[in-house]
Amino acid sequence: MPRATPVTSERQAELERTLRWHFPRLHRELLPGNPFPDPHLAVAGHLRVLLCDHKYPPVLLTYAKARGIPLVVYAPSIKPSTKGGRILAAWFTHVASWEPVPDSRLVPMDAEAYLNRPIGVIAPSNAYTPREIITWVANTEGVTHFNYTERKSPVHRKLTDVPEHLRSMLMQIGIWTLQAIEHVVPKEPPLVYAQSPARA
């Protein structure tokens, strides 16, 4: 396995500036009372850049690794259904948390591993991962490519039949991401928070 290229101090400073730019914008989309329609679409766009980008290293994960700060997600641990399995649909109320949730089935896992592990199943052998949800929504419905064609994964088409569940998953991962940024970015200068719509 090739060794990762070390992040230079200039590159680390650039990653930090990018995190500081995304933080208030992601925070704004997650605020209760957000006046914008479908804020989960914008959330997916932020998450794609911060957690899932393939063209460029994902900003948050790359920055945390460069600073030697582990990122942990408390998330459900489920096995993908196998051929001939009987699970037709399975998902959890909680799919991502920064801290343990009492009386839940959430277990701690590394953030990078979390992105590739199933968090739900639509039909036998159609498990879906956080990475798939983020990229599906950002690439086919959201701000990244804004693709109106029918070229969606069958699982994504099924998930769009339950929009509240899809929004909830993205919002939870978004809240976890905000907390992760707060955790890895130095306290000085302080991060800028978006103003609550109620006070705007």
Secondary structure as GFF3:
##gff-version 3
##sequence-region A 1 200
A	DSSP	alpha_helix	9	30	.	.	.	ID=ss1
A	DSSP	alpha_helix	39	47	.	.	.	ID=ss2
A	DSSP	pi_helix	48	52	.	.	.	ID=ss3
A	DSSP	alpha_helix	59	66	.	.	.	ID=ss4
A	DSSP	beta_strand	72	76	.	.	.	ID=ss5
A	DSSP	beta_strand	90	91	.	.	.	ID=ss6
A	DSSP	beta_strand	106	110	.	.	.	ID=ss7
A	DSSP	alpha_helix	111	115	.	.	.	ID=ss8
A	DSSP	beta_strand	120	121	.	.	.	ID=ss9
A	DSSP	beta_strand	127	128	.	.	.	ID=ss10
A	DSSP	alpha_helix	130	140	.	.	.	ID=ss11
A	DSSP	alpha_helix	154	159	.	.	.	ID=ss12
A	DSSP	alpha_helix	163	184	.	.	.	ID=ss13
###
